[in-house]
């Protein structure tokens, strides 16, 4: 038995759980037979036991071939020996500071907490915005669906879809110098799956368990019902790993203002809770020369300042309190930057095109928990009163006019359903609007005038069919006598102001309304708890939007506290089409499933989509170097790819009188 204990110590890093139990049981049974040991001899006995152990372990360890990258239904575009990506300056200097603006406030460094709002820099599912915790792999910004090795130096995917395996880098360490181990991975997996906020834990339910297969190797076992989903390796690769030794003794389900130990390119520096935080670059970071990271994370400090609303953010960049801002207010972009600094080229502005789906910017959605919004006739009537073309004219052409949740991409539904789409839609014919099969989706008719009499009459007729009638200039339900009043809740005063023309048109139907723009934490609470009638949030997908789609539209998200399905959408047809997205075996099948889902969402009028954005408006002080690159699949990542240019910065300081 002493031999068994020594074998256990050696092999426990390789064989865990049920596998070790089988080895131990087999070994005890074998060694307990004195006749068998006597006939074979002790040496043969040990050799037989060792061979048996290898037979159990070897298929796990030695059959795995790790690759440097993974592409969803495709192949990585860079070879295994690549040294850096095509969109960086691999020799960018390190140093300087960049100051960026964020909306609202923050009260936690923990992205897993069930309550609170995490600070920018710890985004769980967006590796480019997670500066504290290194992720297993990192997405390429110029390839639609490819990820390359980061904390893990390789990925392996079971051909049968039963598991996804990774191998940790041998030199990866926490900021305290301790090595990152598979024990950290196992502990993190348990937290992600069983304790974290639903936006993290729900997507993790497809992984039944984690198996350790070597000193630095492990694999996520996929639930049998989810096997075949080609996006799951990507989901596993996005995972950041947490330090077990730091979090033990702390409640990982609660927000914290104690800076956690990390492993990424930055650590938390100075901060003022709710107002600002400084991120400090880690000197000699272990990941600095990993190919996907080379040329990135160039600033010694990133300062994130939080502001109440859009207007204050704009004034902050104009006043040189921050260095860069994505502008989202059309009138401000068109007229608000006419300053001496801008005229002389020190405060620059430009629009940058992105290649990924443009999606929807702040579409209005209804609280589908309420019976009135469950009637498709009511939702269509409300949709008919929108006029994106008129709104865009008044916005200096700042916005695009979307006819898809995946606007501007191959994933967007166009024309009538094709053959692959019909295979998915036909079994659902009785559950989806007939127009899915007969009409291409378009913007509401009679666009451009602000409001149109024909749209008004059609909307009134639909509402009347649904039981709503006008009494004393107020729309009320003929049965319940409920007045049709809508409480709009907006994330900012600018967004709330943009609702006013729409609510004025609703007034012509007898629908009364009010618009609130509460403090950001209160806004978030109201959206999550359903304390609203109409809300708005952007829907910005990438080329593998299954997770975002599930969180936003799947029925499971509506039944979870603090989930991402804020509209409380519960539609069996939508759920079925989301499942088809997960089960796609080829890119064509994935596109067909996404387009079919797009049609069903559009023709149900769940969201009122008024605007989209295929270009991003950026204003910044001319103090930075920028790499030359083509169109990327997300917005300009200034904190990630830019670097401090002392010559430019000196000229800017001279202009500002700050020598």
KOLNUPA-246916 format. One record per residue (C-alpha): y, x, z. Coordinates in Angstrom, 1 decimal. Example, Ala and Ser with C-alpha at 12.3 -4.5 7.8 and 13.67 -1.06 7.14 Angstrom:
north, east, up
-4.5, 12.3, 7.8
-1.1, 13.7, 7.1
end
This chain:
north, east, up
0.0, 0.0, 0.0
2.3, 3.0, 0.5
1.7, 3.7, -3.2
2.7, 0.1, -4.0
5.9, 0.4, -2.0
6.8, 3.6, -3.9
6.0, 1.9, -7.2
8.2, -1.1, -6.2
11.1, 1.2, -5.4
10.8, 2.9, -8.8
10.2, -0.3, -10.8
12.4, -2.8, -9.0
15.4, -1.8, -11.2
13.3, -2.7, -14.2
11.2, -5.7, -13.1
12.9, -8.4, -11.1
11.8, -11.8, -9.7
8.7, -13.4, -11.1
7.7, -10.3, -13.1
7.6, -8.1, -10.0
5.6, -10.8, -8.1
3.0, -10.8, -10.8
2.8, -7.0, -10.7
2.5, -6.9, -6.9
-0.1, -9.7, -6.8
-2.2, -8.0, -9.6
-1.9, -4.6, -7.8
-3.0, -5.9, -4.4
-5.9, -7.8, -5.9
-7.0, -4.7, -7.9
-6.7, -2.2, -5.0
-8.3, -4.5, -2.5
-11.6, -4.1, -4.3
-13.1, -1.0, -2.7
-16.0, -1.0, -5.1
-13.7, -1.0, -8.1
-11.7, 1.8, -6.6
-14.8, 3.8, -5.8
-16.3, 3.4, -9.2
-13.1, 4.3, -11.0
-11.9, 6.9, -8.5
-8.4, 7.0, -7.0
-6.8, 8.9, -10.0
-8.2, 6.4, -12.5
-7.1, 3.5, -10.3
-3.6, 4.8, -10.2
-3.7, 5.5, -13.9
-4.9, 1.9, -14.6
-2.2, 0.4, -12.3
0.5, 2.5, -14.0
-0.7, 1.5, -17.4
-0.7, -2.2, -16.4
2.8, -1.9, -15.1
3.9, -0.3, -18.4
2.3, -3.2, -20.3
4.4, -5.6, -18.3
7.6, -3.6, -18.5
7.4, -1.9, -21.9
7.9, -5.0, -24.1
11.1, -5.7, -22.2
12.5, -2.2, -22.2
11.4, -0.5, -25.4
11.3, -3.3, -27.9
15.1, -3.8, -27.7
17.3, -2.4, -30.4
20.9, -2.4, -29.5
23.7, -2.7, -32.0
27.4, -1.7, -31.8
28.7, -5.1, -32.8
27.9, -8.8, -33.3
29.3, -11.3, -35.8
28.7, -15.0, -35.7
26.5, -15.9, -38.7
27.7, -12.7, -40.4
27.6, -8.9, -40.1
30.2, -6.6, -38.4
32.7, -5.1, -40.8
32.8, -1.7, -39.2
29.9, 0.8, -39.1
28.3, 2.0, -35.9
30.2, 5.3, -36.0
33.7, 3.8, -36.4
36.3, 5.5, -34.2
39.0, 2.9, -34.1
39.9, -0.5, -35.7
42.0, -0.8, -38.8
45.0, -2.5, -37.2
45.9, 0.1, -34.5
47.7, 3.4, -34.4
44.9, 5.5, -32.9
47.4, 8.2, -31.9
49.9, 5.8, -30.3
51.7, 7.5, -27.4
51.3, 6.2, -23.8
54.3, 5.4, -21.7
57.2, 3.0, -21.2
57.3, -0.6, -20.1
57.3, -4.0, -21.9
58.6, -7.1, -20.2
57.3, -10.4, -21.4
58.1, -14.1, -20.5
55.8, -16.8, -19.3
56.3, -20.5, -18.6
56.1, -21.9, -15.1
54.6, -20.1, -12.2
51.4, -18.6, -10.7
49.7, -18.4, -7.4
46.4, -16.6, -7.9
44.8, -13.5, -9.3
41.4, -15.3, -9.5
40.6, -16.9, -12.8
37.4, -18.5, -11.3
39.2, -20.5, -8.6
38.7, -24.3, -8.5
42.4, -24.8, -7.8
45.7, -23.0, -8.5
47.1, -21.3, -11.5
46.0, -17.8, -12.4
48.5, -15.1, -13.4
48.7, -13.9, -17.0
46.4, -10.9, -17.3
43.2, -12.4, -16.0
42.4, -15.0, -18.8
38.7, -15.5, -18.5
37.7, -16.5, -22.1
40.4, -14.5, -23.9
39.4, -10.8, -23.6
42.7, -9.6, -25.1
44.6, -11.2, -22.3
42.2, -10.0, -19.5
43.8, -6.7, -18.5
42.1, -6.5, -15.0
38.4, -7.1, -15.7
36.6, -5.4, -18.6
34.5, -7.6, -20.8
31.1, -6.7, -22.2
32.5, -6.7, -25.8
35.9, -7.2, -27.4
36.8, -9.3, -30.5
38.2, -7.6, -33.6
41.6, -9.0, -34.6
41.1, -8.6, -38.3
37.6, -10.1, -38.6
37.0, -13.8, -38.0
34.0, -13.7, -35.8
33.1, -10.1, -35.0
33.0, -8.4, -31.5
32.4, -4.7, -30.8
31.0, -2.9, -27.8
33.3, -2.4, -24.8
31.9, -2.4, -21.2
28.5, -2.7, -22.8
27.7, 0.0, -25.4
25.3, -2.3, -27.3
24.1, -5.8, -27.8
20.7, -7.1, -28.8
19.9, -10.7, -29.9
16.4, -12.1, -29.8
15.4, -13.3, -33.3
14.0, -16.5, -31.8
17.2, -17.1, -29.9
15.6, -16.8, -26.4
17.9, -14.2, -25.0
20.9, -12.0, -25.5
20.7, -8.4, -24.1
23.3, -5.8, -23.3
23.3, -2.2, -22.1
26.1, -1.0, -19.8
28.0, 2.2, -20.5
26.9, 5.0, -18.3
30.4, 6.2, -17.5
32.1, 2.8, -16.8
33.6, 2.6, -13.3
35.6, 0.3, -11.1
39.2, 1.3, -10.3
37.9, 2.7, -7.0
35.7, 5.2, -8.8
32.4, 3.4, -8.1
30.0, 2.9, -11.1
29.7, -0.6, -12.7
26.0, -1.5, -12.2
23.6, -4.3, -13.3
23.8, -5.5, -9.7
27.5, -6.4, -10.4
26.3, -8.2, -13.6
23.7, -10.2, -11.8
26.1, -11.2, -9.0
28.8, -12.1, -11.5
26.3, -14.3, -13.5
25.5, -16.3, -10.4
29.2, -16.8, -9.6
30.0, -17.8, -13.2
27.2, -20.3, -13.4
27.1, -21.8, -10.0
30.5, -21.4, -8.3
33.3, -21.0, -10.7
35.8, -23.6, -12.1
34.1, -26.0, -14.6
35.8, -24.4, -17.6
33.7, -21.3, -16.7
30.6, -22.8, -15.1
29.9, -25.5, -17.7
29.7, -23.2, -20.7
27.4, -21.0, -18.6
24.7, -23.7, -18.1
23.1, -22.7, -21.4
21.9, -19.5, -19.7
19.1, -20.3, -17.4
18.9, -16.9, -15.6
19.5, -13.2, -16.0
16.8, -10.6, -16.2
17.3, -6.9, -15.5
15.3, -4.8, -18.0
16.4, -1.3, -17.1
18.8, 0.8, -15.0
21.7, -0.2, -17.3
20.1, -3.0, -19.2
19.9, -6.8, -18.8
19.6, -9.9, -20.8
20.7, -13.5, -20.5
17.9, -16.0, -20.9
18.9, -19.0, -22.9
17.8, -22.5, -21.9
15.1, -23.7, -24.3
17.2, -26.7, -25.4
20.1, -24.4, -26.4
18.1, -21.8, -28.3
19.2, -21.5, -31.9
22.9, -21.7, -31.1
24.3, -18.8, -33.0
27.5, -18.7, -30.9
25.8, -18.0, -27.6
25.7, -14.2, -28.1
29.4, -14.3, -28.6
29.9, -16.4, -25.4
27.8, -13.9, -23.4
29.7, -11.0, -24.9
33.1, -12.4, -23.8
32.1, -12.3, -20.1
34.1, -10.1, -17.8
32.1, -8.5, -15.0
33.3, -8.7, -11.3
32.8, -6.0, -8.6
30.2, -7.3, -6.2
31.1, -4.9, -3.4
34.7, -6.1, -3.4
34.1, -9.8, -3.6
31.3, -10.0, -1.0
32.9, -11.4, 2.1
35.7, -13.1, 0.1
35.6, -16.7, -1.2
35.4, -16.4, -5.0
36.0, -20.2, -5.4
39.5, -19.9, -3.9
42.7, -18.6, -5.3
43.9, -15.3, -3.9
47.1, -13.3, -3.9
45.3, -10.2, -2.8
45.0, -8.0, -6.0
41.3, -7.8, -6.8
39.5, -4.6, -7.7
39.1, -4.3, -11.5
37.7, -2.2, -14.3
40.1, -2.9, -17.1
43.0, -0.9, -18.5
45.5, -2.2, -15.9
45.6, -2.8, -12.2
48.0, -5.1, -10.3
51.1, -3.3, -9.2
54.2, -4.9, -7.5
54.5, -8.6, -7.6
56.4, -11.6, -6.3
54.2, -14.6, -6.0
55.1, -17.3, -8.5
57.9, -15.3, -10.0
56.7, -12.0, -11.6
54.0, -9.4, -11.6
53.8, -5.8, -12.8
50.6, -4.4, -14.3
50.1, -0.7, -14.1
48.0, 1.3, -16.6
45.0, 3.2, -15.3
45.3, 6.9, -16.1
42.2, 8.4, -17.6
40.6, 4.9, -17.9
37.0, 5.1, -18.8
37.4, 2.8, -21.8
40.4, 4.5, -23.3
38.4, 6.2, -26.1
35.9, 3.5, -26.7
36.4, 2.7, -30.4
37.5, -0.9, -29.9
40.1, 0.2, -27.4
41.5, 3.3, -29.0
45.2, 2.9, -29.9
45.6, -0.1, -27.5
47.0, -0.6, -24.0
49.8, 1.9, -24.6
52.4, 0.8, -22.0
52.5, 2.3, -18.6
53.7, -1.0, -17.2
53.6, -4.6, -18.4
56.0, -6.8, -16.4
55.4, -10.6, -16.7
58.3, -12.8, -15.6
57.9, -16.5, -15.1
60.6, -19.0, -16.1
61.2, -22.7, -15.6
61.5, -23.8, -19.2
61.9, -22.7, -22.8
65.7, -22.5, -22.7
65.7, -20.1, -19.8
63.1, -17.9, -21.5
65.3, -17.7, -24.6
68.4, -16.8, -22.5
66.3, -14.1, -20.7
65.4, -12.3, -23.9
69.0, -12.6, -25.3
70.2, -11.2, -22.0
67.7, -8.3, -22.1
65.9, -9.5, -19.0
62.7, -9.6, -21.0
61.9, -7.7, -24.1
60.0, -10.2, -26.3
59.6, -13.9, -26.6
57.6, -16.3, -28.8
60.1, -18.9, -29.7
58.9, -22.5, -29.7
62.1, -24.5, -29.9
63.1, -25.0, -33.6
66.9, -25.5, -33.0
67.0, -22.3, -30.9
65.2, -20.3, -33.6
67.5, -21.6, -36.3
70.8, -21.3, -34.4
70.4, -19.8, -31.0
70.0, -16.1, -31.8
73.3, -15.6, -33.5
74.5, -12.8, -31.1
76.1, -9.4, -31.7
72.8, -7.7, -30.8
70.9, -9.8, -33.4
73.6, -9.2, -36.0
73.5, -5.5, -35.5
69.7, -5.3, -35.6
69.0, -4.5, -31.9
67.6, -7.9, -31.1
65.2, -8.6, -34.0
63.4, -11.8, -35.0
60.7, -12.5, -37.6
57.9, -14.9, -38.4
54.3, -13.6, -38.4
51.5, -15.3, -40.3
48.1, -15.6, -38.6
44.7, -16.1, -40.4
42.9, -18.2, -37.9
43.0, -22.0, -37.8
46.6, -23.1, -37.0
45.3, -26.1, -35.0
47.8, -28.6, -33.4
50.9, -27.8, -31.5
51.4, -30.2, -28.6
49.8, -33.3, -30.1
50.2, -36.5, -27.9
46.9, -37.7, -26.4
46.2, -40.9, -24.5
44.5, -41.3, -21.1
41.3, -42.9, -22.4
40.3, -43.9, -18.9
42.7, -46.8, -19.4
41.2, -49.9, -21.2
44.2, -50.4, -23.5
43.7, -46.9, -25.1
40.0, -47.5, -25.6
40.9, -49.9, -28.4
41.1, -48.1, -31.7
43.5, -50.7, -33.0
46.0, -49.8, -30.2
45.6, -46.1, -31.0
46.1, -46.6, -34.7
49.2, -48.7, -34.0
50.7, -45.9, -31.9
49.7, -43.3, -34.6
51.5, -45.4, -37.3
54.8, -45.0, -35.4
54.8, -41.2, -35.7
56.6, -39.4, -38.5
56.0, -35.7, -38.6
57.8, -35.2, -41.9
61.0, -36.6, -40.4
60.6, -34.6, -37.3
60.1, -31.4, -39.3
63.3, -32.1, -41.3
65.2, -32.3, -38.1
63.5, -29.1, -37.0
64.7, -26.8, -39.8
61.2, -26.8, -41.3
60.0, -24.9, -38.3
56.6, -26.8, -38.2
53.8, -27.4, -40.5
52.4, -31.0, -41.0
48.8, -31.1, -39.9
46.0, -33.3, -41.3
43.3, -31.6, -39.3
42.5, -30.2, -35.9
41.7, -27.0, -37.7
44.7, -27.1, -39.9
45.2, -24.3, -42.4
41.6, -23.0, -42.5
38.2, -23.4, -44.1
37.1, -25.5, -41.0
39.5, -28.3, -41.8
38.1, -31.5, -43.4
39.5, -32.2, -46.9
38.7, -34.9, -49.4
35.6, -37.0, -48.7
32.6, -35.7, -46.8
30.3, -33.4, -48.8
26.5, -33.4, -48.9
26.0, -31.3, -45.8
28.5, -33.4, -43.8
26.9, -36.6, -44.9
23.6, -35.5, -43.5
25.2, -35.3, -40.1
27.4, -38.4, -40.4
25.0, -40.9, -41.9
22.9, -41.2, -38.7
26.1, -42.0, -36.9
27.5, -44.5, -39.3
27.3, -47.4, -36.8
29.3, -45.4, -34.2
32.2, -44.0, -36.3
35.0, -45.7, -38.2
34.0, -46.7, -41.8
37.0, -44.9, -43.3
35.3, -41.6, -42.4
33.2, -42.2, -45.5
35.7, -43.8, -47.8
39.1, -42.2, -47.3
40.5, -38.7, -47.0
42.6, -38.5, -43.8
46.3, -38.3, -44.5
49.5, -38.5, -42.4
50.7, -42.0, -41.7
52.2, -43.6, -44.8
56.0, -43.9, -45.5
56.9, -40.6, -43.9
60.3, -39.0, -43.9
62.7, -41.8, -42.8
62.1, -41.8, -39.1
60.7, -45.2, -39.0
59.6, -47.7, -41.7
59.4, -51.5, -41.7
55.9, -51.6, -43.2
54.5, -49.3, -40.6
56.2, -51.4, -37.9
54.7, -54.6, -39.2
51.2, -53.1, -39.6
51.4, -51.7, -36.0
52.5, -55.0, -34.7
49.6, -56.8, -36.4
47.1, -54.3, -35.0
48.4, -54.8, -31.5
48.3, -58.5, -31.9
44.6, -58.3, -32.9
44.0, -56.3, -29.8
45.5, -59.0, -27.6
49.1, -57.7, -27.2
52.0, -60.1, -27.8
55.7, -60.1, -27.5
57.2, -62.1, -24.6
60.9, -61.8, -23.7
61.2, -58.6, -25.8
58.3, -57.0, -23.9
54.8, -56.3, -25.2
52.3, -57.8, -22.8
48.6, -58.4, -22.9
47.8, -62.1, -23.5
44.9, -62.1, -21.1
45.9, -59.8, -18.2
49.7, -60.1, -18.5
50.0, -56.4, -18.2
53.2, -54.9, -19.7
52.7, -52.2, -22.2
54.5, -49.3, -20.5
53.7, -45.6, -21.2
54.3, -42.8, -18.8
54.8, -39.6, -20.9
54.3, -36.4, -19.0
55.5, -33.2, -20.7
55.1, -29.5, -19.8
58.8, -28.7, -20.4
62.1, -30.5, -20.8
62.2, -29.3, -24.5
58.8, -31.0, -25.2
59.9, -34.1, -23.2
63.0, -34.3, -25.3
61.0, -34.2, -28.5
59.3, -37.4, -27.4
62.5, -39.4, -27.4
62.6, -40.3, -31.1
59.0, -41.5, -30.8
59.6, -43.6, -27.7
62.6, -45.2, -29.4
60.4, -46.3, -32.2
57.8, -47.7, -29.8
60.6, -49.7, -28.2
60.8, -51.7, -31.5
57.3, -52.8, -30.8
58.2, -54.0, -27.3
56.6, -50.9, -25.7
58.6, -49.4, -22.8
58.2, -45.9, -21.6
59.6, -43.1, -19.5
59.3, -39.3, -19.9
58.7, -36.8, -17.0
58.8, -33.1, -17.1
57.6, -32.0, -13.6
57.3, -28.5, -12.2
54.5, -26.7, -14.0
52.0, -26.9, -11.1
52.6, -30.6, -10.7
52.2, -31.1, -14.5
48.9, -29.3, -14.4
47.7, -31.4, -11.5
48.7, -34.6, -13.2
46.9, -33.7, -16.4
43.7, -32.7, -14.5
43.7, -35.7, -12.2
44.6, -38.3, -14.9
47.9, -39.3, -13.4
49.5, -40.0, -16.8
49.4, -42.4, -19.7
50.3, -40.0, -22.4
50.3, -36.2, -22.3
50.4, -33.3, -24.8
48.7, -29.9, -25.0
48.2, -27.5, -27.9
44.8, -27.2, -29.5
44.6, -23.7, -30.9
41.0, -22.9, -32.1
39.6, -19.7, -33.6
36.8, -19.4, -36.2
34.2, -20.0, -33.5
35.7, -23.0, -31.6
32.6, -24.4, -30.1
33.5, -23.6, -26.5
37.1, -24.9, -26.9
35.8, -28.0, -28.7
33.3, -28.7, -25.9
35.8, -28.2, -23.1
38.4, -30.5, -24.9
36.3, -33.3, -26.4
32.8, -33.4, -25.0
32.0, -36.3, -22.6
30.6, -33.8, -20.0
34.1, -32.4, -19.6
35.5, -35.9, -18.8
33.1, -36.2, -15.9
34.1, -33.0, -14.2
37.0, -32.5, -11.8
39.4, -29.9, -13.2
37.6, -29.9, -16.5
39.4, -29.4, -19.8
38.8, -32.8, -21.3
42.2, -34.1, -20.1
42.2, -37.2, -22.4
38.9, -38.3, -20.8
37.3, -38.7, -24.2
33.8, -40.1, -24.1
32.4, -40.6, -27.6
28.6, -40.3, -28.3
29.3, -39.5, -32.0
31.7, -36.7, -31.0
29.1, -35.3, -28.6
26.4, -35.4, -31.3
28.6, -33.6, -33.8
29.5, -30.9, -31.3
25.8, -30.4, -30.7
25.4, -29.9, -34.5
28.1, -27.2, -34.4
26.0, -25.4, -31.8
22.8, -25.7, -33.8
24.1, -24.4, -37.1
21.9, -21.7, -38.7
24.3, -20.7, -41.4
28.1, -20.5, -41.9
27.9, -23.4, -44.4
26.2, -25.6, -41.8
28.7, -24.6, -39.1
31.6, -25.5, -41.4
30.0, -28.8, -42.3
29.5, -29.8, -38.6
33.1, -28.8, -37.8
34.5, -30.7, -40.7
32.4, -33.8, -39.8
33.7, -33.6, -36.2
37.3, -33.2, -37.5
37.0, -36.4, -39.5
35.6, -38.5, -36.6
38.4, -37.3, -34.3
41.1, -37.9, -36.8
40.0, -41.4, -37.9
39.6, -42.5, -34.2
43.3, -41.7, -33.7
42.5, -40.0, -30.3
45.4, -37.6, -30.8
48.8, -38.2, -32.5
49.2, -34.9, -34.4
52.8, -34.3, -35.5
53.1, -30.6, -35.9
51.3, -27.3, -36.4
52.3, -23.7, -36.8
50.8, -21.3, -39.3
53.5, -18.7, -38.5
54.7, -17.5, -35.2
58.4, -16.9, -34.5
59.0, -13.8, -32.5
62.2, -12.3, -31.1
62.2, -8.8, -29.5
64.4, -5.9, -28.6
64.0, -2.9, -31.0
62.5, -0.5, -28.5
58.9, -0.3, -29.7
56.6, 1.1, -32.3
54.3, -1.2, -34.2
51.1, -0.4, -36.2
50.9, -1.3, -39.9
48.3, -4.0, -40.4
47.5, -7.0, -42.5
47.3, -10.6, -41.3
45.5, -10.8, -38.0
43.5, -13.8, -36.7
45.7, -14.4, -33.7
49.4, -14.0, -32.9
51.1, -10.6, -32.7
49.6, -8.9, -29.7
52.6, -6.9, -28.7
51.4, -5.9, -25.2
48.2, -4.8, -26.7
49.1, -3.0, -30.0
52.7, -1.9, -29.7
54.0, 1.3, -28.0
57.1, 2.6, -26.4
59.5, 4.4, -28.9
61.9, 6.5, -26.9
64.2, 7.1, -29.9
64.6, 3.3, -30.6
64.9, 2.6, -26.9
67.8, 5.2, -26.5
69.7, 3.5, -29.3
69.3, 0.1, -27.7
70.4, 1.5, -24.3
73.5, 2.9, -26.0
74.3, -0.4, -27.6
73.9, -2.1, -24.2
76.1, 0.5, -22.5
73.1, 1.6, -20.3
72.8, 5.3, -20.9
end
